């Protein structure tokens, strides 16, 4: 069972649909009592960084998620803004992120202003280390759908799971112990997203 | 690098998919949910769904049915047709639609465009620039699914929408729609050269080489309807979509 955190940032329907499609079970919740019992957490998110932090704190979920992830070591996957929240902070906001990963979220900057922001569309994700999340996908080109203006920079290169090229190579996903972040949207990336979610459902 | 998006356009009417010629004579081509399932298997980049009666007949958006359709789609979806308010957009995003596409309401109520952009961000607001030749005065912008002439010039409207903050513009040449005669490259060139936001070419695609021509002319993405639902020359209904490798090779990506 995957607990999808509902904190008012973006639509969760697509995530639920895809988890169901690959044979997983999920519940959407913003309730402390339910999330207390979560075995696996999914933190989606679209919108502004500070709003997200505020919403999670207002719902009383901030410290609870910290405890689940750091003490109970429950697997957590952050998607898009959800990934950025797992870092120490973002140039987009003033508030601190969870800081589960030694990383920081920065705005895309290009030397010649020839690339559009947001980075929107399908792009290739290049695997940087072995992971259960990409099991069975190692020998193929993996494409995912992106929409974002900010990207994560990892201090510890060992945390980088995949990189993607847009002007330069940025961290399109990281994985550190029980903590996973994906900048792309698996729920909108048909067969690639399904393969990834299937691994998250079955292997974590 | 980002890959060029090739986007099937599907027209929704009374819970069926239809296709017409020059925005008219719409014929039933299939069940939406089945069609979406086929497009999933074919790994399409993105889908656009237009409800062709919501705006014309001033109907409420069929949220319940859209929700069903979208729950089967595992790719980004843009929806247009009868989007009149922030609340409409909010409900569309809540059921899993990525982008709202405006036409009539953006022309009649430019403030709505601004409001949507402020709340949901440019990347989730698209303008559909529907253009048709008129007897006098050349190409003009049409609203209400191509039935009402605004007498406005396409380029002026494109620039206004960019200024209002939309993330991209779909350039729909109504005279080309369903004709299999290739995109209107001249118009793509003229409008895209003045815009800094992406332009999606639409209307007239018949073969994948047309995508290459449109991209060369300045389009950032290509939409097509008939080409993906009809098998020529007899317009037999066959859902198709080019293979990823084929597109990649064609566009040199």
Contacts between the chains, C-beta under 8 A, distances in Angstrom:
chain1	res1	chain2	res2	distance
A	10	B	93	7.7
A	11	B	93	5.3
A	11	B	94	5.5
A	11	B	95	7.2
A	11	B	96	5.4
A	11	B	97	8.0
A	13	B	67	7.7
A	13	B	70	7.3
A	13	B	71	6.9
A	13	B	94	7.0
A	13	B	95	5.7
A	13	B	96	4.0
A	14	B	70	7.7
A	14	B	74	7.6
A	14	B	96	4.3
A	17	B	71	4.9
A	17	B	72	7.8
A	17	B	74	7.4
A	17	B	96	7.0
A	18	B	74	5.9
A	21	B	74	7.1
A	116	B	197	7.9
A	116	B	198	7.0
A	118	B	122	7.9
A	118	B	123	5.1
A	119	B	2	7.0
A	120	B	2	7.8
A	120	B	123	5.5
A	120	B	167	7.7
A	121	B	2	4.6
A	121	B	3	6.4
A	121	B	5	5.7
A	121	B	45	7.6
A	121	B	221	8.0
A	122	B	2	7.1
A	122	B	3	4.8
A	122	B	5	7.0
A	122	B	45	5.8
A	123	B	1	7.1
A	123	B	2	5.5
A	123	B	3	6.8
A	124	B	1	8.0
A	143	B	3	7.2
A	143	B	244	7.9
A	145	B	75	7.2
A	145	B	76	5.8
A	147	B	98	7.6
A	147	B	123	5.4
A	165	B	1	6.1
A	166	B	1	7.3
A	166	B	2	6.7
A	185	B	76	7.9
A	187	B	74	7.2
A	188	B	74	6.8
A	188	B	75	5.9
A	188	B	76	5.0
A	188	B	98	7.1
A	189	B	74	7.4
A	189	B	75	7.5
A	190	B	40	5.8
A	190	B	43	5.2
A	190	B	44	7.8
A	190	B	74	4.5
A	190	B	75	5.4
A	191	B	43	6.0
A	193	B	74	6.4
A	194	B	74	6.9
